[in-house]
Amino acid sequence: MITVTGALSEDDAVATARVVARDSLVKTALFGSDPNWGRVLAAVGMAPVELDPDRVTVSFNGNLVCANCTGLPSARQIDLSGPDVEVLIDLGAGDRSATIRTTDLSHAYVEENSAYSS
């Protein structure tokens, strides 16, 4: 689940959450239980919204891993091995939010969807 808070508008929150939720590198990081905040920030940067990267924070399962666009030393110790991962992104710009559900990108998914031609 991807939740974006601190957006200037609900449209900005939804747009940012969608970009992150659809990002293949974010999906593979989540599948690999990798709290890769850099991939999340890269996806946030692709969203069609104005933001100040120095105000963005990222948390995985309630654990802050990136504050003001800077990774925290404890980020690598975050356990993402459970069936559900919550990614919280605070844009630090306003008071609007949105949540998008997504899936990871596993070996099985790639194999299944590459096994046929259209």
VENUR-V388148 format. One record per residue. N is the residue number from 1. RES is the residue in three letters. PHI is phi in degrees with one decimal (NA if undefined). OMEGA is omega in degrees with one decimal (* if undefined). Layout:
# VENUR-V388148
n=N res=RES phi=PHI omega=OMEGA
n=N res=RES phi=PHI omega=OMEGA
This chain:
# VENUR-V388148
n=1 res=MET phi=NA omega=178.9
n=2 res=ILE phi=-112.2 omega=176.7
n=3 res=THR phi=-118.2 omega=176.0
n=4 res=VAL phi=-113.2 omega=176.1
n=5 res=THR phi=-120.2 omega=175.4
n=6 res=GLY phi=68.8 omega=179.0
n=7 res=ALA phi=-88.3 omega=177.5
n=8 res=LEU phi=-70.9 omega=-179.7
n=9 res=SER phi=-143.9 omega=175.8
n=10 res=GLU phi=-63.5 omega=177.4
n=11 res=ASP phi=-59.4 omega=177.4
n=12 res=ASP phi=-63.8 omega=179.6
n=13 res=ALA phi=-64.0 omega=180.0
n=14 res=VAL phi=-64.4 omega=-178.8
n=15 res=ALA phi=-60.3 omega=179.8
n=16 res=THR phi=-66.2 omega=179.3
n=17 res=ALA phi=-61.0 omega=179.5
n=18 res=ARG phi=-64.6 omega=179.4
n=19 res=VAL phi=-60.9 omega=179.9
n=20 res=VAL phi=-65.9 omega=-177.7
n=21 res=ALA phi=-64.4 omega=-177.7
n=22 res=ARG phi=-94.0 omega=-174.6
n=23 res=ASP phi=-72.6 omega=-176.9
n=24 res=SER phi=-62.6 omega=-179.6
n=25 res=LEU phi=-70.8 omega=173.5
n=26 res=VAL phi=-65.1 omega=-179.4
n=27 res=LYS phi=-60.6 omega=179.8
n=28 res=THR phi=-69.2 omega=176.2
n=29 res=ALA phi=-62.5 omega=179.1
n=30 res=LEU phi=-63.8 omega=177.1
n=31 res=PHE phi=-60.6 omega=-179.4
n=32 res=GLY phi=-83.6 omega=-178.8
n=33 res=SER phi=54.7 omega=-177.7
n=34 res=ASP phi=-104.2 omega=179.1
n=35 res=PRO phi=-76.0 omega=-173.2
n=36 res=ASN phi=-83.5 omega=-177.9
n=37 res=TRP phi=-65.6 omega=178.7
n=38 res=GLY phi=-63.7 omega=177.1
n=39 res=ARG phi=-66.6 omega=177.8
n=40 res=VAL phi=-64.6 omega=179.8
n=41 res=LEU phi=-63.3 omega=177.8
n=42 res=ALA phi=-61.2 omega=178.0
n=43 res=ALA phi=-66.6 omega=177.7
n=44 res=VAL phi=-56.9 omega=-180.0
n=45 res=GLY phi=-64.7 omega=178.0
n=46 res=MET phi=-85.6 omega=-178.4
n=47 res=ALA phi=-69.1 omega=-178.1
n=48 res=PRO phi=-81.1 omega=-179.5
n=49 res=VAL phi=-133.4 omega=174.3
n=50 res=GLU phi=-85.3 omega=178.6
n=51 res=LEU phi=-154.1 omega=174.5
n=52 res=ASP phi=-104.7 omega=-175.9
n=53 res=PRO phi=-57.0 omega=-179.8
n=54 res=ASP phi=-72.2 omega=179.4
n=55 res=ARG phi=-104.8 omega=-174.9
n=56 res=VAL phi=-81.1 omega=172.5
n=57 res=THR phi=-124.0 omega=-179.7
n=58 res=VAL phi=-132.5 omega=175.3
n=59 res=SER phi=-129.2 omega=172.4
n=60 res=PHE phi=-117.3 omega=178.9
n=61 res=ASN phi=48.8 omega=176.9
n=62 res=GLY phi=81.7 omega=-179.6
n=63 res=ASN phi=-107.4 omega=179.6
n=64 res=LEU phi=-65.9 omega=179.8
n=65 res=VAL phi=-118.0 omega=-178.1
n=66 res=CYS phi=-147.1 omega=178.6
n=67 res=ALA phi=-120.7 omega=179.1
n=68 res=ASN phi=53.7 omega=175.8
n=69 res=CYS phi=67.6 omega=179.0
n=70 res=THR phi=-126.5 omega=179.6
n=71 res=GLY phi=-67.3 omega=178.4
n=72 res=LEU phi=-98.5 omega=-178.4
n=73 res=PRO phi=-56.9 omega=-177.4
n=74 res=SER phi=-78.6 omega=-174.8
n=75 res=ALA phi=-57.8 omega=-176.6
n=76 res=ARG phi=-69.7 omega=-179.1
n=77 res=GLN phi=-87.3 omega=-178.1
n=78 res=ILE phi=-70.4 omega=179.8
n=79 res=ASP phi=-92.1 omega=177.8
n=80 res=LEU phi=-114.2 omega=-173.5
n=81 res=SER phi=-79.3 omega=-179.2
n=82 res=GLY phi=-72.7 omega=-177.5
n=83 res=PRO phi=-72.1 omega=-179.0
n=84 res=ASP phi=-125.1 omega=176.7
n=85 res=VAL phi=-126.2 omega=176.5
n=86 res=GLU phi=-108.3 omega=176.2
n=87 res=VAL phi=-108.8 omega=178.2
n=88 res=LEU phi=-114.7 omega=179.0
n=89 res=ILE phi=-118.6 omega=176.6
n=90 res=ASP phi=-107.0 omega=-178.2
n=91 res=LEU phi=-77.7 omega=177.0
n=92 res=GLY phi=63.9 omega=-175.7
n=93 res=ALA phi=-119.2 omega=-175.2
n=94 res=GLY phi=-162.9 omega=-176.9
n=95 res=ASP phi=-126.3 omega=179.8
n=96 res=ARG phi=-99.3 omega=-177.5
n=97 res=SER phi=-146.9 omega=175.9
n=98 res=ALA phi=-158.9 omega=177.8
n=99 res=THR phi=-128.0 omega=178.5
n=100 res=ILE phi=-126.2 omega=173.2
n=101 res=ARG phi=-89.6 omega=-179.7
n=102 res=THR phi=-147.7 omega=176.7
n=103 res=THR phi=-125.5 omega=174.7
n=104 res=ASP phi=-84.0 omega=179.9
n=105 res=LEU phi=-124.1 omega=-172.8
n=106 res=SER phi=-92.6 omega=175.4
n=107 res=HIS phi=-57.7 omega=-178.2
n=108 res=ALA phi=-60.5 omega=179.4
n=109 res=TYR phi=-63.0 omega=-179.2
n=110 res=VAL phi=-64.1 omega=179.2
n=111 res=GLU phi=-61.5 omega=-178.3
n=112 res=GLU phi=-61.2 omega=-175.0
n=113 res=ASN phi=-87.4 omega=174.6
n=114 res=SER phi=-108.5 omega=-174.3
n=115 res=ALA phi=-86.4 omega=-179.8
n=116 res=TYR phi=-139.8 omega=174.6
n=117 res=SER phi=-116.1 omega=-177.3
n=118 res=SER phi=-97.6 omega=*
